[in-house]
Structures are given as structure tokens and as C-alpha cells.
Amino acid sequence: MLTLHTAELLVPGRDSGSAPLPGGAVLVDGDRIARVGPYEEVAAAHPHARTRRWPGVITPGLVVRGADELLERTYYPDDPYEVTELGADPIRGEAALAALKMTEPRWGNSARRGTQRLLARGVVAVCGRFTIPAVRTAVSRSGLTILPPAAYEGLPALDPFAGRSAAAEAFHGVLEAGVPARFAVFAVADEAELLARGATTCVATVIGGRLLHRRR
């Protein structure tokens, strides 16, 4: 099935050679991008495609660094079952994690909750080396692409824009015909606002042509 995603602005990515396109659209065929261009042109050429209209900006999906720290050395409490006792914030630090008496299954469950937070921020790929089998399985099943570790400063953040000087630095890949259908949509006006407000403005994340996150 063909699906046409459109928004007020489409940002193809810094390595695409194309400028941001107002009223742009991405045509998805299966798990790949079939066409990128002005909505009117693409829709006219494919009148039977299902259309999804989004507010804001369509960009390539994001990549987050230090994912092993985020998913193997950070615990995400189970909401609502643990938040009364542990709170809703992620838990870090050797002493705090030791007090939780973490087991591999518990790490796997935490990683699943962590990957959902990443998908909700437009993340499609993570950099890191996972040593806990249950965590590695959770990441693989989430649809996220696992990339080799990449350098970063300070503590890694769920928001891929943290520490970046431009929004495009957090993009993974480009939006053009023939590449995997892997992109995100943010409720902002442009790249400058996206960098300023961060990835929590994400309204949708698409990986392999599938809508894996949609803001309710």
C-alpha cells in the first residue's frame, strides 16, 4: 500500500543536496521511500495513495549517542506500578541501581520502556554496544537501528538534539527516493525551532514504513 505523508515543511537532510520544501511530501511504498516532492505533484501522480497530514516539519529520523548508557545503565520505572515508590524519572548511578537488585529480565523490560521514549522523540537509530542480551533483544525488536558507539561529551540524553549546534547534526540519513522509509515529524515551524524546543515536539516516527509512534 502506498502512503503519502505531508506537512507544512519537509527537510530532506543536510546530505541530500536539496533545500527544505514547503508543503513537501514523502511517498512510502512498503518499507522504502518511493518519491519526495511537492504534495500536489506527488498526490496527483498517485491518487490512490493513503494520505497522512501532519502538523509541522517532516525530517529524517534522529540518532542518539550513548544508547548503552541510556538503556543498560539507566532504569525506567514501570508506570504506573513503580512510580509511587520510585518516581517517574529515569534512575542512574551505581548505588541506586544496586538497590534495585537488577536482573536481566528487569533490564530487558526497562529497555523496552526506554526504547518507547526514544521512538517518542523521533529516534530511529542508536549508537552503542549492548552487553546485556535482554537489552540487545529489546532494542532490536523495537525497530531501532543499532550503530557502533560514537563519541559524546557528558551524560547522554534521550533528546538527540542535546549538545548539538544544529538540528541536522542529529539526523540519520536523508529523505529521497529509494532509501529506507525512516523519518519523523515534529510540531515546529522549522529547524531552528526544532533545535530550540527539542525532540519532545515529535508527533510521529516512521521506521521501515511503519508508524511506530504517534502522539495521542
C-alpha positions as CSV (number, residue, x, y, z in Angstrom):
1,M,0.0,0.0,0.0
2,L,1.2,3.5,-0.9
3,T,1.1,6.1,1.9
4,L,1.7,9.8,1.4
5,H,3.0,11.7,4.4
6,T,2.8,15.5,4.1
7,A,3.4,18.5,6.4
8,E,4.0,22.3,6.3
9,L,7.7,21.8,5.7
10,L,9.8,18.9,4.5
11,V,13.5,18.9,5.4
12,P,15.4,16.3,3.3
13,G,18.6,16.3,5.3
14,R,21.9,18.1,5.0
15,D,23.5,15.4,2.8
16,S,20.6,15.2,0.3
17,G,21.6,18.2,-1.7
18,S,18.0,19.5,-1.6
19,A,16.7,22.6,0.3
20,P,13.7,22.4,2.7
21,L,10.5,22.1,0.8
22,P,7.3,23.9,2.0
23,G,4.3,21.7,1.6
24,G,6.5,18.7,0.8
25,A,5.5,15.1,0.9
26,V,7.1,11.7,1.3
27,L,5.5,8.8,-0.6
28,V,6.1,5.4,1.1
29,D,5.9,2.1,-0.8
30,G,6.3,-0.8,1.7
31,D,9.5,-0.2,3.7
32,R,11.1,2.4,1.3
33,I,10.6,5.9,0.1
34,A,9.2,5.9,-3.4
35,R,9.2,9.6,-4.1
36,V,9.8,13.0,-2.4
37,G,8.4,16.3,-3.7
38,P,5.6,18.9,-3.5
39,Y,2.4,17.4,-2.2
40,E,0.3,18.5,-5.1
41,E,2.6,16.8,-7.6
42,V,3.0,13.6,-5.7
43,A,-0.6,13.3,-4.8
44,A,-1.7,13.9,-8.4
45,A,0.6,11.2,-9.7
46,H,-0.6,8.7,-7.0
47,P,-4.3,9.5,-6.4
48,H,-4.9,6.1,-4.7
49,A,-2.3,6.6,-2.0
50,R,-3.5,6.9,1.6
51,T,-2.7,10.4,2.9
52,R,-1.4,11.3,6.3
53,R,-1.3,15.0,7.0
54,W,0.9,16.1,9.9
55,P,1.4,19.4,11.6
56,G,4.9,20.9,11.4
57,V,8.1,19.5,9.9
58,I,9.0,16.1,8.4
59,T,12.7,15.3,8.8
60,P,15.0,12.3,8.6
61,G,14.7,10.2,11.8
62,L,17.2,11.0,14.6
63,V,20.2,9.2,16.0
64,V,21.0,9.2,19.7
65,R,24.5,8.6,21.1
66,G,25.4,6.7,24.3
67,A,22.5,4.3,24.0
68,D,24.3,1.7,26.1
69,E,24.4,4.2,28.9
70,L,20.7,5.1,28.4
71,L,19.5,1.5,28.2
72,E,21.9,-0.6,30.2
73,R,22.9,1.8,33.0
74,T,19.6,3.7,33.4
75,Y,16.4,2.2,34.8
76,Y,13.0,3.4,33.6
77,P,10.3,2.8,36.3
78,D,7.2,0.9,35.2
79,D,4.3,3.3,35.1
80,P,2.0,3.1,37.0
81,Y,3.2,0.1,39.1
82,E,6.5,1.6,40.3
83,V,6.2,5.3,40.2
84,T,4.7,5.7,43.6
85,E,7.8,4.0,45.1
86,L,10.5,5.1,42.7
87,G,9.1,8.2,41.0
88,A,8.7,8.6,37.2
89,D,12.2,9.8,36.4
90,P,14.9,7.5,35.0
91,I,17.3,6.2,37.7
92,R,21.0,6.3,37.3
93,G,24.1,5.7,39.4
94,E,25.7,2.6,40.7
95,A,24.3,2.8,44.2
96,A,20.7,3.5,43.1
97,L,20.8,0.7,40.6
98,A,22.4,-1.7,43.1
99,A,19.5,-1.0,45.5
100,L,17.1,-2.1,42.8
101,K,18.7,-5.6,42.6
102,M,18.5,-5.6,38.8
103,T,18.2,-8.8,36.9
104,E,18.5,-9.4,33.2
105,P,14.7,-9.7,32.6
106,R,14.2,-6.5,34.6
107,W,16.8,-4.8,32.4
108,G,15.0,-6.0,29.3
109,N,11.7,-4.6,30.5
110,S,13.3,-1.3,31.3
111,A,14.9,-1.2,27.9
112,R,11.6,-1.7,26.2
113,R,10.2,1.3,28.1
114,G,13.4,3.2,27.2
115,T,13.1,2.5,23.5
116,Q,9.5,3.7,23.6
117,R,10.7,7.0,25.0
118,L,13.3,7.2,22.2
119,L,10.7,6.5,19.5
120,A,8.5,9.2,21.0
121,R,11.4,11.6,20.3
122,G,11.8,10.7,16.6
123,V,14.8,8.4,17.2
124,V,15.3,5.7,14.5
125,A,18.9,4.7,15.3
126,V,21.1,4.4,18.4
127,C,24.9,4.3,18.9
128,G,26.2,1.9,21.5
129,R,27.5,-1.5,22.3
130,F,25.0,-3.6,24.3
131,T,26.3,-6.4,26.6
132,I,23.0,-7.5,28.3
133,P,21.3,-9.9,25.9
134,A,17.8,-8.9,27.0
135,V,18.5,-5.3,26.3
136,R,20.0,-6.0,22.9
137,T,16.9,-8.1,22.1
138,A,14.6,-5.2,23.2
139,V,16.4,-2.7,21.1
140,S,16.4,-5.0,18.0
141,R,12.7,-5.7,18.4
142,S,11.9,-2.1,18.7
143,G,12.8,-1.4,15.1
144,L,15.7,0.9,16.0
145,T,18.9,0.5,14.0
146,I,22.0,-0.3,16.2
147,L,25.1,1.6,15.1
148,P,28.7,1.4,16.5
149,P,29.5,3.7,19.5
150,A,30.1,7.3,18.7
151,A,31.9,9.9,20.8
152,Y,29.9,12.3,23.0
153,E,30.5,14.6,25.9
154,G,28.9,14.5,29.3
155,L,25.9,12.3,30.1
156,P,24.0,11.0,27.0
157,A,20.4,12.3,26.7
158,L,17.2,10.9,25.4
159,D,16.9,14.0,23.3
160,P,19.3,13.7,20.3
161,F,19.4,17.5,20.0
162,A,21.1,17.9,23.4
163,G,24.6,19.3,22.9
164,R,24.1,19.8,19.1
165,S,24.7,23.2,17.4
166,A,22.3,22.4,14.5
167,A,19.3,20.2,14.2
168,A,20.7,18.5,11.1
169,E,23.6,17.1,13.2
170,A,21.1,14.7,14.8
171,F,19.6,13.5,11.5
172,H,20.2,9.9,10.5
173,G,20.1,9.6,6.7
174,V,18.2,11.6,4.2
175,L,14.7,11.7,2.6
176,E,15.0,10.7,-1.0
177,A,13.6,8.1,-3.4
178,G,15.0,4.6,-2.9
179,V,16.1,4.8,0.8
180,P,14.5,3.1,3.8
181,A,11.3,4.9,4.9
182,R,12.7,6.2,8.2
183,F,11.7,9.6,9.3
184,A,10.0,11.7,12.0
185,V,7.5,14.6,12.2
186,F,7.8,17.5,14.7
187,A,5.2,20.1,15.7
188,V,7.5,23.1,15.0
189,A,7.9,25.6,12.2
190,D,11.5,24.9,11.1
191,E,14.9,23.5,12.0
192,A,15.7,26.5,14.3
193,E,12.6,26.0,16.4
194,L,13.2,22.2,16.4
195,L,16.7,22.7,17.9
196,A,15.4,25.2,20.4
197,R,12.4,23.2,21.6
198,G,13.8,19.7,21.3
199,A,12.7,16.2,20.3
200,T,9.7,16.1,22.7
201,T,7.9,18.0,19.9
202,C,7.7,14.8,18.0
203,V,4.3,13.8,16.8
204,A,5.2,10.7,14.7
205,T,8.0,8.3,14.0
206,V,8.1,6.0,11.0
207,I,10.6,3.1,10.6
208,G,10.5,0.7,7.8
209,G,7.3,2.3,6.5
210,R,5.5,1.6,9.8
211,L,4.1,4.2,12.1
212,L,5.8,3.2,15.4
213,H,5.0,6.3,17.3
214,R,2.1,8.7,17.1
215,R,1.3,11.3,19.7
216,R,-2.1,10.8,21.1
